[in-house]
Amino acid sequence: MAPIVSPSRACAWFYANSGYEESKYSLALADWLLRSRARTEEQMTDREGQVFAFEWRGPHDSPVAMLASSDVRRRNRHGHRRVRRGCLGPRAAWPRSR
């Protein structure tokens, strides 16, 4: 379990929600790698072990800096989706829009 960076409940909820949203992309990528046979189940298990072998530390000590960093990543991700939609059409959104 990741330590809470701030005593603020709002920050704790923000980080929990952000982590949940980011994990959906990882799960979708893992699923795609397995279904496309680009990776085997054994390779994915090995990689998972490597990922969880280390404790994650946030890139910033300040809650404000973490918030700004998260917002920049979110905006960058949405920018990439917009470019992809422009090149490939509306079906290029990933994950799929409902």
JOKA-V599765 format. One record per residue. N is the residue number from 0. RES is the residue in one letter. OMEGA is omega in whole degrees, 0 to 359 (* if undefined). NEAR is the number of other ideal C-beta (glycine too) atoms within 12 Angstrom. D_FIRST is the distance of its C-alpha to the first C-alpha in Angstrom with 1 decimal. Layout:
<<N;RES;OMEGA;NEAR;D_FIRST> <N;RES;OMEGA;NEAR;D_FIRST>>
This chain:
<<0;M;180;10;0.0> <1;A;178;16;3.8> <2;P;177;14;6.4> <3;I;185;19;9.1> <4;V;186;28;12.1> <5;S;176;21;14.7> <6;P;181;10;15.9> <7;S;178;15;17.4> <8;R;180;11;16.4> <9;A;178;15;17.9> <10;C;180;23;15.7> <11;A;178;20;12.5> <12;W;179;14;14.1> <13;F;181;25;15.4> <14;Y;179;27;12.1> <15;A;180;18;10.7> <16;N;180;16;14.1> <17;S;178;25;14.5> <18;G;178;22;11.4> <19;Y;181;14;13.0> <20;E;180;20;16.3> <21;E;181;19;15.6> <22;S;178;16;14.1> <23;K;179;18;17.4> <24;Y;179;21;19.3> <25;S;179;19;17.5> <26;L;179;17;18.2> <27;A;179;17;21.7> <28;L;179;20;22.3> <29;A;179;23;21.3> <30;D;179;17;23.5> <31;W;180;17;26.3> <32;L;179;19;26.2> <33;L;182;19;26.5> <34;R;179;14;29.2> <35;S;182;11;31.2> <36;R;175;11;31.0> <37;A;177;13;29.9> <38;R;175;19;27.3> <39;T;177;15;27.4> <40;E;179;15;24.7> <41;E;178;11;24.7> <42;Q;180;16;24.2> <43;M;178;23;21.2> <44;T;177;15;19.6> <45;D;181;14;20.4> <46;R;178;19;18.9> <47;E;177;17;15.6> <48;G;178;12;15.6> <49;Q;181;11;16.5> <50;V;184;15;13.7> <51;F;178;13;10.9> <52;A;183;10;13.0> <53;F;175;8;11.9> <54;E;180;10;9.2> <55;W;174;15;9.5> <56;R;180;11;11.5> <57;G;181;22;13.0> <58;P;182;15;16.7> <59;H;178;16;17.9> <60;D;184;13;17.5> <61;S;176;14;19.2> <62;P;179;21;17.8> <63;V;178;16;21.2> <64;A;177;17;21.0> <65;M;179;27;17.6> <66;L;179;23;19.3> <67;A;180;16;22.4> <68;S;179;22;20.7> <69;S;181;26;18.9> <70;D;178;16;22.3> <71;V;179;16;24.2> <72;R;180;19;22.1> <73;R;180;20;22.6> <74;R;179;14;26.3> <75;N;179;14;26.7> <76;R;179;22;25.3> <77;H;176;17;27.7> <78;G;178;14;30.5> <79;H;179;19;30.1> <80;R;180;22;30.3> <81;R;178;16;33.4> <82;V;180;14;35.1> <83;R;178;17;34.3> <84;R;180;18;35.8> <85;G;181;13;38.9> <86;C;189;13;39.5> <87;L;180;14;38.8> <88;G;186;9;39.3> <89;P;181;14;37.3> <90;R;183;11;35.9> <91;A;180;17;34.0> <92;A;177;20;31.1> <93;W;356;19;27.8> <94;P;186;17;26.1> <95;R;174;12;29.2> <96;S;180;10;30.2> <97;R;*;4;30.9>>
